[in-house]
Amino acid sequence: MFVQNPPFNGTELSLISEPLDKQGWKQRNTAGIRHRYFTDKKGRVVNLTVEYPFEPPTRIRKNFYLFRARFGLIASLGVIKEEFVKKLFTYWAQKMKEIDAVFEQLDLAGRLKALDMSPDIKNRVKVDFVDKLPETDEDKDENMYYERVRIFLAAQKYTLDFATCKKVAATLKDLKIEPVGRLDGIFAFQDGISPNFVDRLLVFKNPDYDELVLLEPGFLTYYRDIEIENVRMRIMFDSYAIDPLINIWKLDIADLLKEIITGARAALAACINATGIAEFTKVYFIKKNFDTYMKTYLKLFDPNRNADLKELAFPIPSAWHELLHTQNLVQPPWNLFTKPPETFEELHARQVYMESQKQGKQGNLSEMISQLSQTLVTFNKSGQRYAFYLTIVELARIAVRVGNYPECKAKYDLAMDYAIKSDGLVMPDEIMKLQEEYAEACVKFVDYDNAVRQYTLLFNYLERARPETDSKRIDVLLKLNKIFINRNDFAALDYEIQRYFKQIKDFADKQKDKFITAAYYRVYGLYYEKKGKFSDAMAAYRRAMDEAASAGAIETELEAIMELGKNYLSGKKKNFEAAQKVLERGNAIVGKTDDLVKELKIYEMLEDLYNQMNNYQLAGHYNKESQRLRMALKSRGML
């Protein structure tokens, strides 16, 4: 039967704190304190942390560090004899202070002590970097200060360029620390990350150990965890001085990081020895999930509400600490990447691509083209093949919307070739959709020969891959017929046109497919109109409009409405009443499509209608609406 361990009693807390206080340990987690401890009375948890700051050879500002090394342990103490409690914490209070010497002997310490601190260098570091940093507050938890620094660095765009990031990634790979594709497999980030840092956080992990490197703009964190006898230990290095180290002192950050990791791995054994865990065989440590414990404790930490709560001193990555009090966390959208990102440039390129998807109907298309062209270069040189392909497709779509057919054709040809040769990276159904999209673009730009070529290739694929009951093949036949009719191919292809119409109608009747039926009458109306049979054409368009309305096919309904409106306004037999009826119907539904071009055409036709009806007030209204839409389309590069 499970027995709940009681909270620490007063005697136990005294036995823990007295030897620590005597040796200069402080129950605070604030800047400038090198030996810290923490006790949680209710949870029977104790944490000791040694912090070693690597300062510049000459002080520039109080509590300004080039690097900060920390070793911490956290344990949940079982109920044991008082003498063993006293022995344990007397030992730790003395021996764990020896960890200072472990850090001091690292090669990193020697390298940083040898930095050039000439007056010119010191002044540049002070003026260009240190003076801009937030001021430290020795009365507050140091974790909060590092959070402010990280946010400041990100806002100032302190980052690592592509080549530096690639060199860092290669160095980490040599140390068996690999870039991470998904963050939800890492405890610190399993709930997500701040939306503001989606494009600012690179994570690398050793697949065999709890060993991670976090890269952020201007900020670096390395830590490794180990658990022995239910005691969690962590060695951790972090720095917010990456920018001056690289740009003023001209250090190679990849070499520096290698030195940190190799030194930390060696130092970890000495740090563990200083805890003497193996020697305290009569001390019972309770097994506890310390990740969950620390997450819960830090989320609830509010000394203003509960004076008994103490500042946890265990080394916490600043990126994780921020998440504990951030709302609306998100998981980065990794589906764009075929391999984990290694550079900030990749993250930024992904952000640009995602924004282009959101702003596709509202943004400035000229600016979007420029930005996406840059992301294309990034995805290509970083080997993000699927993102490269999707960006080409997006550039092709924008070229359609801005009316640039040469660019549209070049990008669709490139995307099709890339997709076909992608060895399964782009799935067959994606290629099919791309081919259809390309064909539709060709129709828009009246390149009917290329459109027929693309639709024919698509139809041949569908015949092999899709069952007869699939309406997509019939949809392609409709589009081919529409092209043949627009090209006036009646002499050469009238037999094929009629054969396709029969296949289409038979399918629609058999499958009771109202979408196909509506499209069938829409295209047949065009056929009759081209043949000069206007009464039959109008009857077909009306049937198409009604069938489309019944099926909820708004696009087809609008196309039929615009054909009817055009003929009622300017055909051989004008009918303003009928034109008004259908065009106002179109005006009522066009807003559901987000198609500004169709909306503009409806407004222009309504303006024409009311001018012909001498209703200048309504004509003026639709003239203003048309001008508004033209300005919107022009501002986005679509007119």
N, C-alpha and C positions, 0 to 999 in steps of 0.2 A: 504494500500500500504506500502511495506517495505521501511524504511528510514535508510540509512547507517549512523551510528554514526560517527561524525568527529573525527580525531585524538585528543589526548590531546594537548591543547594549552600551551603556555609557563607559563601562570598563574597557570593552573591546575597542571603542573609538579612541579612548585615551592611549591604549597600548599601541595603536596604529599611529596616531598623530604625534605623540611625545618624542619618539626617536627621530621622526622626520623633521619636526619643528626644530629640534635641537641641532640637527645637521644643516639647517638653513633651507629646508624645503618649504615651499609656500603653497597654500591651498587657493591659488589663483591661477588663471590662464591669461595673463596679461603680458604685454610687451616688456622685455627687459628681465623677466624672471626665467632663470635657466633650469631650475629644478622645481618641478611642480607635482602636486599630487591631488587626488580627488577621492572622496568617499561618498558612497550612496548608502545611507543608513538602512533604508527599507530593503534595497536590493542586495545588501551585503557585498557591494562591489567596491573594489579599490583600483585606482589607476595611478601609476607613477610615470612621469615623462621627463626625459633629459633633453634640453634644447641647447644646441651649440650654434651660435650665429657666426657666419663667416663675414666679417666686416672688411671694408677696404683697408689697405695698409695705413691710410691716414683717415681719421673720422671726418665725414662730410656732414652728417646729421645724426642726432641721437636715434637709435633703433633703425637706422638704414642698413640693411644687410644685402650682400651680394647673393648669398645663399643662406638657407637655414636648414640645419640637420637636426633631426629629432629621433629619439628612440623611446618608445612607450610600451608599457605592458598594462594589461587590464585583466582582472581576475575576480571571480566571485568566491569569497572565502567561506568555507564550511565552518561548522561549529567545532572548534578544537580547544585544547587546553590553552590557558592564558600564557603559559610560559613559551609555548611554540609561536603564538602570535607575536609576543615581544621579541623573540629571537629572530623571527622572519623580518620584521620591519626595522629592527636594529641593523640587521645585515644589509637589507636593501638601502637604508638611509646612507650607509657608508660606501658600500661597494658600487652601487649604481652611479655614484658621482665620478667613479673612475672612467665612465664612458666618455667624459669630456676629453680625456687623453686619447681615446680611440679615434675620435673625430679630428682631434688636433694633429694626429700623425698621418692623416690621409694625404695623398699626393695633391688632392684638390686644395687643401689648406696652403701647401707650399706654393702652388701656382698662383693663388689669389693674393698671397702676401707679396709676391714678386711683381704685381701689376705696377705699371708706370703711374706714379702719383705726382708728376711734375705740376707746377702751378697751372699751366695751361690745361692739362688733362683734368685736373681736379675741378677747375672752374667750369669746364665744359660739362662734366658730369653733374655738377651742382646746378648750373643754370638751365641746361637743356633737359635735365631729367628729374633730379631729386627735388628741386624747388617746386616742381609741378605736381608732385605726389600729394595725396591727402596726408594731413598731419596725423600722427599716432595719438592714441588716447590711452594712457597707462591705467585708467580707471575702468576700462571696458575690455570685454573678452577679445583676445587677439584675433580670433576667427572673424569677427565683424570687420576689423581693420583690413585684413587680407581680402575680404569680399569687396570692400570699397575700392581697393587698389586694382583688383581684377576688372571691375566695371570701368574704372578710369582708363586702364590700359586698352581695353576693347574700344572705348569711345574715341581714344586718341589714335586708333588703328595701328598700334604697335604689333607688327606681325612678322612672320618669316616668309621670305620669298620662295618660289617654287624650287629652285635649285637647292637652297638650304634645307627645305623640308625633305626633299628626296635624299639628300645626304644623311640627314638624321634618321630617316626610315631605314636606309641601308645599314647604318651603324647599329640600329636597334635589332635589325634582322640578324646581324652577325652575333648579337647577344641573345638570340632566340626570343626576342620580344617582337611580336607581330602586330600589324594594324588590325583593329577590330571592326568587323562589318556591322554588327548589330549591338547596341548598347544594353538591350533588355536582358542580356545574359550576365551582366555585371551588377552586383547587388547595389552599388552606389547609384546606378542609373536605371534600375529596373522600373521605376515609376515614371521615367522620362527625364528630360532636361528642360531648362528654361527656354522658352521660344526665342529669347534674345541670343542664345548661345548655340542654336542649331548649326549655324555656319561658322562657329568659332571654337569648336572642340574636336581635337583629334585624340583618339584613344589607342594605345598600344598595350598588348598584354602577353605575358609568357603563358603559353598553353599548359605548361606543366606545374606552374606555381601561382600563388596569389601575388603576382608581381606586375605592376602597371606603370605606364608613363602617360601623363596627360599633358597635351600641348594646347595652350590657349594663346591669344594675342599677347605677346610680351610676358607670358607666365608659363612656368614649367613645374611639374610635380612628378616625382618618382617615389614609389613606396613598394615595400614588400612585407607580406604578413607571414607569420608562422605561429602555430599553436602547439605548445608542449604542456602535457599534464593539465589540460584545460585552461592554460594561461595563454591569452592572445598577446603576441608581441608584434610590433611594427617598427621598421626603420623607414624614415621618410626624409626626402630632400625636396625643397621647393625654392623658387626664386622669382621675384618680379623685376629683376635687374637684367633681364636677357638683352634688352635693347642696348644699353650702354656697354655691356660686355662684348657685343658683336660690333657695334658701330663706332664706339669710341676706343675701347681697348683692343679691338680687332681680334678677339678670340674666336676660334672655330667651335661653334656650339655643339657640333656633332662629336668632336673629340672631347670636349668638356663633359658632355653627357655620358660618353663611354667611360671616362675617368670616374664619374660619380657612381655609375652602376657597378663597375668592377670593384671600386672602393667600398661601396655599400654592402655588396655581397660578402666581401672579406670581413668588413666591420661587424656584420650581423652575428657571426660566430662569437666574436669577442664580447659583444653586447649581451648575448644569451648567457655566456659564461659569467658575466658580472651579476646576473640575476640569481645564480646559484640554485636554479629550479631543481636540478637533479639531486642536490644535497638535502633538500627539505622533504624527506620521505614521510615525515609524520604530519605534514601540513596537507589538509584536504581542500582541494579546489573544486567547486561545483561546476559541472558542465553547463555552459550557457551559450546561446547564440548571440555573440556580442555585436554583430552587425545589427540585428533586430533591436537589441537592447539599446545601443547608442542612438539609433534612429528614433526610437520611441522617446528616450530621455531628452534628446536635443529638441525634438518637436514640442515637448511640453515645458521645456526650460523657460521659466519666467520668474526670476528672483523677486520681482515686485509683488507677485501674488503669493509666493511661497518662499519664505526666508531660509528654509532648510535646504533648498536646492543649491547645489554647488556647481561651479563651472567645470565641465568635463575637460580634462587636460590631455586626453589621448590625441595623438596626431591625426587630424581629420583633413582630407583633401578639401581645399577651399571650394572647389567646384561642387562637391557633394554637400558641404555645409550650407551653401546657398539654396540648394534644392529643398532643404528641410522646411523652409518658410517661404517657398515660392508656389503660387497657385497656377493652375492650368498648365501643368507640365505636358510635354509632348515627346513622342519618340521620333527621332529624325527619319525622314522618308528614304530609306536605303535602297528601295526598289529601283532607283535610277542607276545605281552603281552595280557593275558586275564584279567588282573587287573592292575591298575596303579602301577608303580614301587615305592618302598619306600626306596630303598638302592642303593648306588653307585655300589655295587657288581652286582646288576641286570643290571644296565646300561652297565657296563663293559662286562658282559656275553653276552648281546645283541650285543655289538660291535664285540666281538670275533666271534659270530655266523655269523653276516653279512659279516665280513671279510673272513670267511671260504667259503661263497658263491662266493665272488669275486675271491678268490685265488684258487678255486677248481681245475683249470686247470694249475696252475703255482706254487703254494706254496709247501712248504715242508710238506708232508703228515704226517710224524712222529710227527713233532712239532704241526701240526693241531690237531692230535688225542689227544695229551696231553692237549692242551688248551681247546678243546671241552669237554673233560672228566671233567675238572674243571667247565665249564659252566653248565654241566649236574647237578653237585652237587648244584650249585647256584640256578638254575631254580627249582630244586626239593624242596629245603628247603624254597624257597620264594613263593612256590605255583603257579609258572608260568607254568601251566600244558601244554599249547599248545607249548610253547617254549621248555619245557622238551621233549615233543614228537618229535618235529622237530629236536632236537639235537640228539636224539637216531637214527632217520632216517639218519641224516647226517653222524653219526659215522658208521652206517651200509654201507652206500655208499662208504665211504673211505676204509672200510675193504675189500670191493669188489675190489677196485682199487689197494690195496697193496697186494692182494692175500691171505688174512687171512680168510679162510672160517669158522672156528669155531667161530671167533668173528663176522663175517658177519651174520651167522645163529643165534647166540645168540641175536644180536641187532635187526634183523628183527623179530624174534619171540617175543621179548619184545615189539617192536613197534606195531606189529599186535595185541597183547593181550591188550596193552594200548589203542589203537585206538578203538577196539571193545567195551571195557568197559568204554569208555569216556563219555557216556551219551550225545552224540550229539556234543561233542567238536570237534571231527574229523568227517567230513562229509562223507557220503557213497562213493561219487566219489573219495575222497582222499584215503579211505581205498582200493577201487578198484585199484587205481594207485599203491599204496604201495604193494598190493598183486602181481600185475603184475611185479613190480620191483624186488620183492623177488624171484619170479619164474625165472626171467631172470638171477639173481645171481646164483641160484641153477644150471641152465644150464651151466653157465660159469665154475662152479666148478665141473661139471659132477655128481652132485647129482640129477640124473634124477627122482628117486622116489619122492623126495620132490618137485621137479619142477612140476611133473604131479599132485601131491596133490594140490599145490597152483593154477595151471592153471584150475584144475577141479572145485575147489571152486569158482574161478573167473568166469568160464563159467556158473556155476549154478546161480550165482548172476546176471550175464548179461541176462540170459534167463528170469529171473523174472523182471528185472528193465529196460531193453532196448528193443526197438522195433526190429522187424525182419530186418528192413532196416539198422540197426546199424552195421557197419563193424567191430566193436570191437570183437564181438563174433566169426566172421570168422577169425580174426587175431589170436584169441586164438586157434582155430582149426588148423591153420597153424603151430603154435608153438608146439601143442601136436603131430601133425604128424611128425614134425622134430625130436622130442624126440624119438618117437616110431621107426623111421627109424635109428637114431643114435644108439639106443639100439639093433637094428636088431630084432625087435619084429615081424618079418614077419609071423612066424608060429602061434603065438597066436593072433596077432592083425591085420593081413593083411586085413581082412574084414572091420574092423573099419577104417583102413588107407584109403582104397579105398572109403568108404562111406564119410569120411571127405573130401577127394579130390573132390568128386562129389558135395558136398555141397558148397565147396569153389568156384569151377569153375562155378556152376550155379549162385551163388551170383555175382561173378565178371562179368559174361555176362549180367545178368539182370540189374545190377546197373551201368554197364559200368565203373567199378572201376579199373583204370589202376594200382593203388598201389597194390591192391589185386591180380590182374593178374600177375604182376611182381613177387610178393612173391610166388604165386602159382607155377610158372615155376622154381623159385629158389629152392623150396623144392622138386618139382618133379625131378629136375636134381639130387638132392641128392639121391632120391629114386632109380632112374635108375642106378646111380653109385654104390650104395650098392648092387643092383641086378646084377651088372656086365655088364650092357648094356651101354657101354661108349659112343657110337655114339649118342644114344638117350639122354644120360646125357648131352653131349656137346651141342646138339641142344637145350635142355631145358635151359641150362645156358645162351646160346647166346640170346634166346628169352627173358629170364629174364632180361639180361643186357639192351636189346633194349627197352623193355616195361618200365623198371625202368627209363632209360634216358628220355623217352617220358613223364613219369609222374613226373619227378624231384625227384625221390626217390633215393637219392645219396647213402644211406646206403645199400639198396638192390643192386644197381648197382655195388658198390664196392665188395660186397659179391660174386656176380656172376663173376666179373672180377677176383677175387682171385682164385675162383674155376677153371675158365678157364685157368688162368696162371699156376696154379699148375699142371693141366693135360697136358697142352702144353709142360711144362718143364720136367715132370717126368713120364708122362703116357706111355702107350704102343706105341703110335705114337707121337713122339716128333715133334713139329712144332715151331721152333724158331721165324720165321717171324710172325706167328699168336700170339705167346707169347709176342713179342715186341709190337705189335699193341695194344693188350688189356692192357698190364701192363703200357705202356706210357699213355694210356687213363686213367688208374687208378691214375697214378702219377699226372695227370693234375687236377683231381677233389678231391683227398684225403685231400688236404689242406682246403677244404671248410667244413670239418667235425670237425676239432679240435680234431680228434681221433689219438693220437700219436702212439698207438699200431698198428692200421691199417696202418698208414704211414710207421712204421718200417717194417711191413710185406711186403709192396709194395717195399721198398728199398732193402730188403733182396732178394726178388725174382728177381728184376732187376739186382742186383749184380750177382746172380747165372746165370741169362740169359746171361749177357755179358761175364762172365767167360767162359761159354760153347761156346760162339760165338768167343772167343779169342780176344774180344775187351777189353783189360785190362785197358785202360784209363778210359772208362765209368764204368767198374767194380770197379776200384779204387775210382772213384767219389762216387758211391753208397755205397761203403764200408765205406767211411768217413762220409757220411750222416747217415748211420746206426749206426756208433759209436757215433755220436753226439746225436742221439735220445736215444740210450741206456743210455748214461750219464745223459740226461735230465730225463728220466724215473727213473733211479736209484737214482738220487738226490731227487726225490719226493717220494721215497719209493715204486715205482710201478714195480721194477724189483729186 
